[in-house]
Amino acid sequence: MATVATRLITAEEFGRMAEPIDGSKQELVKGEIEEMPPPKARHGMVQLEIGTLLRNFVKPRKLGWVVTESGTILERDLDTVRGPDVSFYSISRQPLPPEDYFEIPPDLVVEVLSPDDRRKKVRAKIAEYLTSGVRLVWLVDPEAHTVMVYCGNTRGVEYAENDTLDGGDVLPGFTCPAADVFG
């Protein structure tokens, strides 16, 4: 059986594409489009809660930009464009928000697990974030009410709802009860 070669695309080509009519989310991974169904209600609520907590800390202090599902180029030459659930970019590294995709990795990435996420794929995505230069990754599990925090390596530290999350070196002074991220 003959295989058909998939034409790989660049981040720029990906950025010019129309949004999917069905509302699905797309990311570009090593030049190929990956499609995901739209997040379900609980996912969106947790995503908004986290974005609000971070924005309420970042904005009055003029520390940078908190965004949701905004594209960031993590790799070139087999381009990868991810749209993390929530991201923070420090103003020292990203003085102004770009018109197109962010060209630098975020300082903080937050991914909210969906019930249908495959653990192996999620672990690979976390490793990709850390390898590309993301300094802090939070993996939020709304079902287990836990947050895995990754910093500099792929071994995470688990926080339960009664623990206190903090921004580490990325957002010094930011703290919140882990329970707050679940709404």
LOZAVEX-865377 format. One record per residue (C-alpha): residue number from 1; residue in three letters; x, y, z. Coordinates in Angstrom, 2 decimals. Example, Ala and Ser with C-alpha at 12.3 -4.5 7.8 and 13.67 -1.06 7.14 Angstrom:
     i    aa         x         y         z
     1   ALA     12.30     -4.50      7.80
     2   SER     13.67     -1.06      7.14
% end
This chain:
     i    aa         x         y         z
     1   MET      0.00      0.00      0.00
     2   ALA      1.40      3.38     -0.98
     3   THR      1.56      6.15      1.61
     4   VAL      0.62      9.69      0.77
     5   ALA      3.04     12.31      2.04
     6   THR      1.44     15.04      4.12
     7   ARG      2.53     18.53      3.14
     8   LEU      4.02     20.19      6.17
     9   ILE      3.06     23.81      6.79
    10   THR      4.72     26.73      8.52
    11   ALA      3.47     28.76     11.46
    12   GLU      2.75     31.62      9.05
    13   GLU      0.60     29.40      6.80
    14   PHE     -1.16     28.02      9.85
    15   GLY     -1.87     31.57     11.05
    16   ARG     -3.54     32.49      7.76
    17   MET     -5.95     29.57      7.89
    18   ALA     -9.61     30.18      8.72
    19   GLU    -10.83     29.00     12.10
    20   PRO    -12.59     25.63     11.91
    21   ILE    -16.32     26.01     11.29
    22   ASP    -17.12     23.32     13.88
    23   GLY    -15.36     25.26     16.66
    24   SER    -12.66     22.66     17.17
    25   LYS     -9.27     23.75     18.45
    26   GLN     -6.21     23.26     16.29
    27   GLU     -2.50     23.29     17.02
    28   LEU      0.44     22.89     14.67
    29   VAL      2.84     20.15     15.73
    30   LYS      6.04     19.72     13.71
    31   GLY      4.30     21.10     10.61
    32   GLU      1.13     19.01     10.91
    33   ILE     -2.27     20.15     12.14
    34   GLU     -3.69     18.43     15.21
    35   GLU     -7.38     18.87     15.83
    36   MET     -9.11     18.66     19.20
    37   PRO    -12.79     18.97     20.07
    38   PRO    -13.84     22.21     21.76
    39   PRO    -13.37     22.11     25.54
    40   LYS    -16.37     21.14     27.61
    41   ALA    -18.04     23.46     30.12
    42   ARG    -16.07     22.47     33.23
    43   HIS    -12.78     22.83     31.36
    44   GLY    -13.72     26.34     30.26
    45   MET    -14.82     27.34     33.74
    46   VAL    -11.54     26.19     35.31
    47   GLN     -9.58     27.86     32.51
    48   LEU    -11.37     31.17     33.12
    49   GLU    -10.90     30.90     36.89
    50   ILE     -7.14     30.42     36.52
    51   GLY     -6.86     33.17     33.92
    52   THR     -8.74     35.55     36.22
    53   LEU     -6.59     34.71     39.26
    54   LEU     -3.40     35.28     37.27
    55   ARG     -4.65     38.42     35.51
    56   ASN     -5.80     39.96     38.80
    57   PHE     -2.24     39.55     40.08
    58   VAL     -0.35     40.47     36.89
    59   LYS     -2.29     43.46     35.53
    60   PRO     -2.14     45.90     38.49
    61   ARG      1.57     45.18     38.87
    62   LYS      2.19     45.61     35.12
    63   LEU      4.09     42.32     35.02
    64   GLY      3.08     41.23     31.54
    65   TRP      0.32     39.45     29.67
    66   VAL     -2.08     36.68     30.66
    67   VAL     -3.80     35.07     27.68
    68   THR     -5.98     32.06     26.96
    69   GLU     -5.56     29.71     24.01
    70   SER     -3.28     32.19     22.22
    71   GLY     -0.82     30.72     19.76
    72   THR      2.85     30.60     20.62
    73   ILE      5.56     29.31     18.33
    74   LEU      7.57     26.75     20.27
    75   GLU      9.67     25.38     17.44
    76   ARG     10.84     26.33     13.94
    77   ASP     11.93     24.17     11.00
    78   LEU      9.02     21.79     11.40
    79   ASP      7.03     24.50     13.12
    80   THR      5.05     23.92     16.28
    81   VAL      2.36     26.36     17.39
    82   ARG      0.59     25.54     20.63
    83   GLY     -2.33     27.34     22.24
    84   PRO     -2.06     26.60     25.97
    85   ASP     -5.23     26.94     28.02
    86   VAL     -3.67     29.85     29.95
    87   SER     -0.26     31.49     29.49
    88   PHE      1.71     34.26     31.13
    89   TYR      4.41     36.28     29.32
    90   SER      6.56     38.59     31.42
    91   ILE      6.83     42.16     30.19
    92   SER     10.63     41.94     30.46
    93   ARG     10.68     39.23     27.77
    94   GLN      7.62     40.38     25.80
    95   PRO      7.35     44.19     26.13
    96   LEU      4.27     44.38     23.86
    97   PRO      1.79     41.71     22.82
    98   PRO      2.31     40.69     19.18
    99   GLU     -0.23     41.04     16.39
   100   ASP      0.32     37.43     15.35
   101   TYR      1.57     34.46     17.36
   102   PHE      3.92     34.93     20.26
   103   GLU      7.44     34.19     19.02
   104   ILE      8.82     33.28     22.43
   105   PRO      7.70     30.58     24.84
   106   PRO      5.53     31.71     27.75
   107   ASP      7.02     32.02     31.22
   108   LEU      4.07     30.06     32.64
   109   VAL      1.78     27.59     30.89
   110   VAL     -1.38     26.18     32.41
   111   GLU     -3.02     23.14     30.84
   112   VAL     -6.39     21.93     32.10
   113   LEU     -6.93     18.19     31.72
   114   SER    -10.03     17.02     29.92
   115   PRO    -11.52     13.61     30.72
   116   ASP    -10.52     12.29     27.30
   117   ASP     -6.87     13.50     27.42
   118   ARG     -4.31     10.74     27.05
   119   ARG     -1.66     10.86     29.76
   120   LYS      1.20      9.94     27.39
   121   LYS      0.29     12.79     25.05
   122   VAL     -0.03     15.25     27.94
   123   ARG      3.38     14.24     29.33
   124   ALA      4.92     14.75     25.88
   125   LYS      3.34     18.21     25.66
   126   ILE      4.70     19.17     29.09
   127   ALA      8.18     17.99     28.07
   128   GLU      7.84     20.04     24.86
   129   TYR      6.93     23.17     26.84
   130   LEU      9.87     22.75     29.22
   131   THR     12.32     21.96     26.40
   132   SER     11.22     25.05     24.48
   133   GLY     11.98     27.33     27.44
   134   VAL      8.73     27.53     29.42
   135   ARG      9.85     28.06     33.01
   136   LEU      6.76     26.84     34.87
   137   VAL      3.93     24.49     33.87
   138   TRP      0.77     23.83     35.85
   139   LEU     -1.25     20.76     34.88
   140   VAL     -4.69     21.15     36.42
   141   ASP     -6.89     18.09     36.92
   142   PRO    -10.48     19.22     37.64
   143   GLU    -11.64     15.67     38.39
   144   ALA     -8.94     14.84     40.96
   145   HIS     -8.79     18.45     42.21
   146   THR     -5.00     18.46     41.93
   147   VAL     -2.40     20.64     40.25
   148   MET      0.91     19.16     39.09
   149   VAL      3.64     21.80     38.99
   150   TYR      6.62     21.32     36.68
   151   CYS      9.67     23.54     36.80
   152   GLY     12.81     22.80     34.81
   153   ASN     12.23     19.08     34.45
   154   THR      9.44     16.66     33.72
   155   ARG      9.02     15.52     37.33
   156   GLY      6.08     17.32     38.80
   157   VAL      5.09     18.17     42.34
   158   GLU      1.44     17.51     43.11
   159   TYR     -0.66     20.03     44.98
   160   ALA     -4.01     19.01     46.48
   161   GLU     -6.91     21.40     46.99
   162   ASN     -5.87     22.21     50.55
   163   ASP     -2.33     23.20     49.43
   164   THR     -1.18     26.68     48.39
   165   LEU      0.01     27.29     44.83
   166   ASP      2.64     29.92     44.20
   167   GLY      4.22     31.56     41.19
   168   GLY      7.77     30.59     42.11
   169   ASP     10.49     32.59     40.36
   170   VAL      8.11     33.28     37.46
   171   LEU      5.52     35.24     39.45
   172   PRO      7.11     36.06     42.83
   173   GLY      4.49     36.94     45.41
   174   PHE      1.61     35.15     43.67
   175   THR     -0.13     32.64     45.91
   176   CYS     -3.58     31.13     46.03
   177   PRO     -5.24     28.13     47.59
   178   ALA     -5.14     25.33     45.03
   179   ALA     -8.88     24.93     45.61
   180   ASP     -9.42     28.39     44.05
   181   VAL     -8.40     27.20     40.58
   182   PHE    -11.40     24.84     40.51
   183   GLY    -13.92     27.65     41.02
% end
